[in-house]
Amino acid sequence: RLHQERGINAADVTRGTLHSICLTILRDFAERCGLRPGFGVADREYQERVLRRLRIPAKRCSQALAQFSLHQLQGKVLSDRGMAFFGQYQEALRARNLVDFDDLIILTERLLRTDESAARELRSRWDYVLVDEFQDLSPTQYGIVRRLAEDHRCLFGVGDDEQSIFSWTGADPGI
């Protein structure tokens, strides 16, 4: 539909999920985020394989990944043992030059918050920021969106708080 309406100018519109936009950003600034160029993204199957290598039983892998996610995205405190496993999990991913989907969000938000020259360059890429399904943003994701629109303040969100389905990931329709 975008190509039908804008024709060749459709290429001027950056579009994608927040995770895919963050992946593009991190690819451009990998080294500033402690990553090596050419890093990959671990899928769920690989994440669980890493956890099994750390001797986490297969039936507990989903729970462990959910706890790691809550820790990274919402600041949930992990037990000492949980922190040890999380550290080993992160080390295993980085040893293979990988990130997980939560890292895409966390590392991008940190880059925008702590590296002013990178943030300035990224803010200059877009004149407008439109977010669909705004009700499903977590506070960390909202931080990314807000920082990308900080200079021009042209942020448009489309959402319906009654359709929020990602509260288990930290989505906050109150945003």
Disulfide bonds with the S-S distance in Angstrom:
none
